[in-house]
C-alpha cells in the first residue's frame, strides 16, 4: 500500500496539473478572433465567386471578424487546394471546394491526398450545367444540335474553364453518349470561356446557370438543355437532357460546393464552422438568393460531406475508366 505522504503529494501534483490545464484552456482566445482566409481554387468570376462572397459575408456578420476571399486558380484547382493542405490547421484558412476536388487528383499528380489531407466542414449548394451554343449555330433543340454536330465531325469547338475539370468531363461524356466529335479548348476561368462563346471562338459550352442565365435571357447565347432531374426555376423554358431524349450520360451524384479545412483542425472549430454555415444556408433569404442564381441549397454534416467526397472520388474514377476505354484522354 502506498505511503499516505506519497498519496498526498500525488494528489497535490494532480490538482496542480489540472489547474494548469484549465488556465491554459481559458487563456486560449475564443475562435475566431482575427481575419479568416477563404481560399478558392478558381479564377475570379463564376459560381465559386458568387458563393464565396455570400459565405464570407454571412461568416463576417455572424462573428464580426473579416473574411477575405483568396482566389488561387491553376492546376485544375490544385494550386489553391495545396495551399490549404499546407496551411496551419487552426480554422483561419478554409476553402470553398467543388467537384474538381475529387476529379483533379485523378488526372494529375496532386501533392496532397484529397481525402486524408482535409477536414470536411459543411456543404452549401449544388449546381447543374446547361449546354449553351453560339447564336450562329442553326439549332434550338437538342435534336437539331445533334444533327448539326454530326454533320460537322471535329469542326465544332467547345470550351472549358480549365482542362481536367468537371465541365471537361461532362462534355466528353456528352460527346460519347450523343455520338458526336468536338474539339476541346481550355480557358482560364469560366468568364474567359463564356466570353469565347460570345465572341464565336467556340460553338458550345457546358456552363453553370450562374454565369449563363443573363446571356440566355438576353438572347446572346442559346440554351439547348440542362443536366438534372427537373428544370430550373430561373430557366423554365430550358428542358432537361432526359426530356430531350438523352438519359444517363451524366448520372453521378453531383458534388456540392462546400467548405474544407486542413486535416488536423480541432473538432470544436470544425463543429463551430459547420453549425454557423448550416444555420445560414437553412435561412429562407439565403436559399432564395441561391435559387435565383440557379443553385440548389444543400446542407450536410461534416461526416456526411466526408462520405460525399469519398463517393465522388470513386464515381469519377469509374467514369474516367470508361472514357479511357473509349480512347478519350484528359491528361495534358
C-alpha positions as CSV (number, residue, x, y, z in Angstrom):
1,X,0.0,0.0,0.0
2,X,1.4,3.5,-0.9
3,X,2.5,5.6,1.9
4,X,0.0,8.3,3.0
5,X,2.6,11.0,2.4
6,X,3.1,9.9,-1.2
7,X,-0.6,9.8,-1.8
8,X,-0.9,13.4,-0.6
9,X,2.0,14.6,-2.8
10,X,0.3,12.7,-5.8
11,X,-3.0,14.5,-5.1
12,X,-1.3,17.9,-4.9
13,X,0.5,17.3,-8.2
14,X,-2.7,16.1,-9.9
15,X,-4.5,19.2,-8.6
16,X,-1.8,21.5,-9.9
17,X,-1.7,19.8,-13.3
18,X,-5.5,20.2,-13.6
19,X,-5.2,23.8,-12.6
20,X,-2.6,24.4,-15.2
21,X,-4.7,22.7,-17.9
22,X,-7.8,24.8,-17.0
23,X,-5.8,28.0,-17.0
24,X,-4.2,27.1,-20.4
25,X,-7.6,26.4,-21.9
26,X,-9.1,29.6,-20.5
27,X,-6.1,31.6,-21.7
28,X,-6.7,30.5,-25.3
29,X,-8.6,33.1,-27.3
30,X,-12.1,32.2,-28.5
31,X,-12.3,31.2,-32.2
32,X,-12.4,33.3,-34.3
33,X,-10.6,36.4,-33.1
34,X,-8.9,37.5,-36.3
35,X,-9.3,37.6,-40.1
36,X,-10.3,34.3,-41.8
37,X,-8.9,33.5,-45.2
38,X,-11.4,31.8,-47.6
39,X,-9.5,30.2,-50.4
40,X,-10.9,29.1,-53.8
41,X,-9.0,27.2,-56.5
42,X,-10.8,29.1,-59.2
43,X,-10.3,32.4,-61.1
44,X,-12.4,35.4,-60.1
45,X,-15.9,35.3,-61.6
46,X,-18.4,32.5,-62.0
47,X,-20.2,30.3,-59.5
48,X,-17.5,30.0,-56.9
49,X,-17.1,33.7,-56.6
50,X,-20.8,34.2,-56.0
51,X,-20.9,31.5,-53.3
52,X,-17.6,32.6,-51.7
53,X,-18.8,36.2,-51.3
54,X,-22.1,35.0,-49.9
55,X,-20.4,32.7,-47.4
56,X,-17.8,35.3,-46.5
57,X,-20.5,38.0,-45.8
58,X,-22.5,35.6,-43.6
59,X,-19.5,34.5,-41.6
60,X,-18.5,38.1,-41.1
61,X,-22.0,39.0,-39.9
62,X,-22.1,36.0,-37.5
63,X,-18.7,36.5,-35.9
64,X,-17.7,40.1,-36.5
65,X,-14.4,39.0,-38.0
66,X,-13.5,39.8,-41.6
67,X,-13.4,37.0,-44.1
68,X,-11.0,37.6,-47.0
69,X,-11.6,35.8,-50.3
70,X,-8.3,34.5,-51.8
71,X,-8.6,33.2,-55.4
72,X,-5.7,30.9,-56.2
73,X,-6.5,29.4,-59.7
74,X,-4.4,27.0,-61.6
75,X,-3.7,23.3,-61.9
76,X,-7.3,22.3,-62.1
77,X,-7.8,24.0,-58.6
78,X,-4.8,22.0,-57.2
79,X,-2.7,25.2,-56.6
80,X,-5.2,26.7,-54.2
81,X,-6.0,23.3,-52.7
82,X,-2.4,22.6,-52.0
83,X,-2.1,25.9,-50.2
84,X,-4.9,24.9,-47.9
85,X,-3.4,21.5,-47.2
86,X,-0.2,23.2,-46.1
87,X,-1.9,25.9,-44.0
88,X,-2.0,25.7,-40.2
89,X,-4.9,23.7,-39.0
90,X,-6.3,26.5,-36.8
91,X,-9.5,27.4,-38.6
92,X,-8.2,30.6,-40.1
93,X,-7.6,29.1,-43.5
94,X,-10.6,27.4,-45.1
95,X,-11.6,26.7,-48.7
96,X,-14.6,26.7,-50.9
97,X,-14.3,23.5,-52.8
98,X,-16.3,22.0,-55.7
99,X,-16.3,18.9,-58.0
100,X,-12.6,19.4,-59.0
101,X,-11.5,18.4,-55.5
102,X,-12.2,14.8,-56.3
103,X,-11.5,14.9,-60.0
104,X,-8.2,16.8,-60.5
105,X,-6.2,14.3,-58.4
106,X,-7.3,11.5,-60.7
107,X,-6.0,13.3,-63.7
108,X,-2.8,15.0,-62.4
109,X,-0.2,14.3,-59.8
110,X,-1.6,16.1,-56.8
111,X,0.8,17.0,-54.0
112,X,-1.9,16.0,-51.4
113,X,-4.5,13.3,-50.7
114,X,-8.0,14.7,-51.5
115,X,-9.5,12.8,-48.5
116,X,-6.8,12.4,-45.9
117,X,-5.3,15.9,-46.0
118,X,-8.5,17.8,-45.4
119,X,-11.3,18.1,-42.8
120,X,-14.7,18.5,-44.4
121,X,-16.8,21.1,-42.7
122,X,-20.2,21.6,-44.5
123,X,-21.8,21.9,-47.9
124,X,-23.7,24.8,-49.3
125,X,-25.2,24.2,-52.7
126,X,-25.2,22.1,-55.9
127,X,-25.4,23.3,-59.5
128,X,-26.4,21.8,-62.7
129,X,-24.8,22.5,-66.1
130,X,-26.6,24.0,-69.1
131,X,-25.4,23.4,-72.7
132,X,-25.3,26.8,-74.4
133,X,-24.3,27.4,-78.0
134,X,-23.4,30.4,-80.1
135,X,-26.3,32.1,-81.9
136,X,-24.7,31.2,-85.3
137,X,-25.3,27.5,-84.6
138,X,-28.5,26.6,-86.5
139,X,-30.2,24.7,-83.7
140,X,-32.7,25.5,-81.0
141,X,-33.3,22.0,-79.7
142,X,-31.2,19.0,-78.6
143,X,-32.2,17.0,-81.7
144,X,-31.3,19.9,-84.0
145,X,-28.0,20.5,-82.4
146,X,-27.0,16.8,-82.6
147,X,-27.9,16.6,-86.2
148,X,-25.8,19.7,-86.9
149,X,-22.9,18.5,-84.9
150,X,-22.9,15.1,-86.6
151,X,-22.8,16.9,-90.0
152,X,-19.6,18.6,-88.9
153,X,-17.5,16.0,-87.2
154,X,-14.5,17.5,-85.4
155,X,-15.3,21.0,-86.7
156,X,-17.1,22.4,-83.6
157,X,-15.1,23.7,-80.6
158,X,-16.2,23.5,-77.0
159,X,-14.8,25.5,-74.1
160,X,-13.9,24.6,-70.5
161,X,-12.8,26.9,-67.7
162,X,-9.8,24.6,-67.2
163,X,-8.6,21.3,-68.6
164,X,-9.4,18.3,-66.5
165,X,-12.4,19.9,-64.6
166,X,-16.0,18.8,-64.3
167,X,-17.1,20.6,-67.5
168,X,-14.3,18.9,-69.5
169,X,-15.5,15.5,-68.1
170,X,-19.2,16.2,-68.8
171,X,-18.6,17.4,-72.3
172,X,-16.7,14.3,-73.3
173,X,-19.3,12.1,-71.7
174,X,-21.9,14.1,-73.7
175,X,-19.9,13.6,-76.9
176,X,-19.6,9.9,-76.3
177,X,-23.3,9.5,-75.5
178,X,-24.6,11.6,-78.3
179,X,-22.2,10.2,-80.9
180,X,-20.5,13.5,-81.9
181,X,-16.9,14.7,-82.2
182,X,-16.0,18.2,-81.0
183,X,-12.6,19.8,-80.2
184,X,-11.6,21.0,-76.7
185,X,-10.2,24.5,-75.9
186,X,-9.3,25.2,-72.3
187,X,-9.6,28.8,-71.0
188,X,-8.5,30.3,-67.7
189,X,-11.8,30.5,-65.8
190,X,-15.5,30.5,-66.6
191,X,-15.6,34.2,-67.5
192,X,-13.0,33.7,-70.3
193,X,-14.8,30.6,-71.5
194,X,-18.1,32.4,-71.8
195,X,-16.5,35.4,-73.5
196,X,-15.0,33.0,-76.0
197,X,-18.5,31.6,-76.7
198,X,-20.0,35.1,-77.0
199,X,-17.2,36.0,-79.5
200,X,-17.7,33.0,-81.6
201,X,-14.3,31.4,-80.9
202,X,-16.1,28.3,-79.7
203,X,-19.6,27.0,-80.5
204,X,-20.7,25.1,-77.4
205,X,-20.1,25.2,-73.7
206,X,-21.5,23.5,-70.6
207,X,-21.9,26.5,-68.3
208,X,-23.2,26.9,-64.8
209,X,-26.5,28.7,-64.7
210,X,-25.0,31.5,-62.5
211,X,-22.8,32.6,-65.4
212,X,-25.0,31.7,-68.4
213,X,-28.5,32.8,-67.4
214,X,-28.1,36.6,-68.0
215,X,-26.8,35.8,-71.6
216,X,-29.5,33.3,-72.2
217,X,-32.2,35.7,-71.2
218,X,-30.6,38.5,-73.3
219,X,-30.6,36.2,-76.4
220,X,-26.8,36.3,-76.7
221,X,-26.5,32.5,-76.4
222,X,-28.9,29.7,-77.0
223,X,-29.7,27.2,-74.3
224,X,-30.1,23.6,-75.6
225,X,-30.7,21.5,-72.5
226,X,-29.7,21.2,-68.8
227,X,-28.5,18.4,-66.6
228,X,-30.5,17.3,-63.6
229,X,-33.9,15.7,-63.0
230,X,-36.0,18.8,-63.4
231,X,-36.0,22.3,-65.0
232,X,-34.6,25.2,-63.1
233,X,-37.0,27.9,-61.7
234,X,-34.7,30.5,-63.3
235,X,-34.6,28.8,-66.7
236,X,-38.2,27.3,-67.0
237,X,-38.0,27.2,-70.8
238,X,-34.8,25.1,-70.9
239,X,-35.6,21.3,-71.0
240,X,-33.5,18.7,-69.2
241,X,-31.5,16.3,-71.3
242,X,-33.8,13.5,-70.2
243,X,-36.8,15.4,-71.5
244,X,-34.8,16.0,-74.7
245,X,-34.2,12.3,-75.3
246,X,-30.7,11.8,-73.8
247,X,-30.7,10.0,-70.4
248,X,-27.9,8.5,-68.4
249,X,-24.9,10.3,-69.8
250,X,-24.1,12.0,-66.5
251,X,-25.8,10.4,-63.6
252,X,-23.1,10.5,-60.9
253,X,-24.1,12.1,-57.7
254,X,-23.4,15.9,-58.1
255,X,-20.6,17.1,-55.9
256,X,-21.8,20.1,-53.9
257,X,-19.8,23.2,-53.2
258,X,-18.6,23.0,-49.6
259,X,-16.1,24.2,-47.1
260,X,-12.9,22.3,-46.3
261,X,-10.3,22.9,-43.6
262,X,-6.8,21.4,-43.3
263,X,-6.5,18.0,-41.8
264,X,-5.9,18.2,-38.0
265,X,-8.2,21.2,-37.5
266,X,-9.6,20.8,-33.9
267,X,-13.0,19.3,-33.9
268,X,-14.6,22.1,-31.8
269,X,-13.6,24.5,-34.6
270,X,-14.9,22.2,-37.3
271,X,-18.2,21.9,-35.4
272,X,-18.5,25.6,-34.8
273,X,-17.9,26.4,-38.5
274,X,-20.3,23.6,-39.6
275,X,-23.0,24.9,-37.3
276,X,-22.9,28.5,-38.4
277,X,-22.7,27.6,-42.1
278,X,-25.6,25.1,-41.8
279,X,-27.6,27.8,-39.9
280,X,-27.3,30.5,-42.6
281,X,-27.7,28.0,-45.5
282,X,-31.1,27.0,-43.9
283,X,-32.3,30.6,-43.8
284,X,-35.1,31.3,-46.4
285,X,-33.5,34.6,-47.6
286,X,-30.1,32.8,-48.2
287,X,-31.8,30.0,-50.0
288,X,-33.8,32.4,-52.1
289,X,-30.6,34.0,-53.3
290,X,-29.1,30.6,-54.2
291,X,-32.2,29.7,-56.2
292,X,-32.2,33.0,-58.0
293,X,-28.6,32.1,-59.1
294,X,-29.7,28.7,-60.4
295,X,-28.2,26.9,-57.4
296,X,-29.8,24.3,-55.2
297,X,-29.3,24.6,-51.4
298,X,-27.5,21.5,-49.9
299,X,-26.9,21.1,-46.2
300,X,-24.7,18.3,-44.7
301,X,-22.8,17.5,-41.5
302,X,-19.0,17.1,-41.6
303,X,-19.4,13.3,-41.7
304,X,-21.9,13.4,-44.5
305,X,-19.7,15.7,-46.5
306,X,-16.7,13.4,-46.0
307,X,-18.9,10.5,-47.3
308,X,-19.8,12.5,-50.3
309,X,-16.2,13.2,-51.1
310,X,-15.3,9.5,-50.9
311,X,-18.2,8.6,-53.1
312,X,-17.4,11.3,-55.6
313,X,-13.8,10.1,-55.9
314,X,-14.9,6.6,-56.6
315,X,-17.5,7.7,-59.0
316,X,-15.2,9.9,-61.0
317,X,-12.6,7.2,-61.1
318,X,-15.1,4.8,-62.7
319,X,-16.2,7.4,-65.3
320,X,-12.6,8.1,-66.3
321,X,-12.0,4.4,-66.8
322,X,-15.0,4.3,-69.1
323,X,-13.8,7.3,-71.1
324,X,-10.2,6.0,-71.4
325,X,-11.5,2.7,-72.7
326,X,-13.1,4.9,-75.5
327,X,-9.6,6.4,-76.1
328,X,-10.6,9.8,-74.6
329,X,-7.7,11.3,-72.7
330,X,-7.7,14.2,-70.3
331,X,-4.1,14.4,-69.2
332,X,-2.0,17.2,-70.7
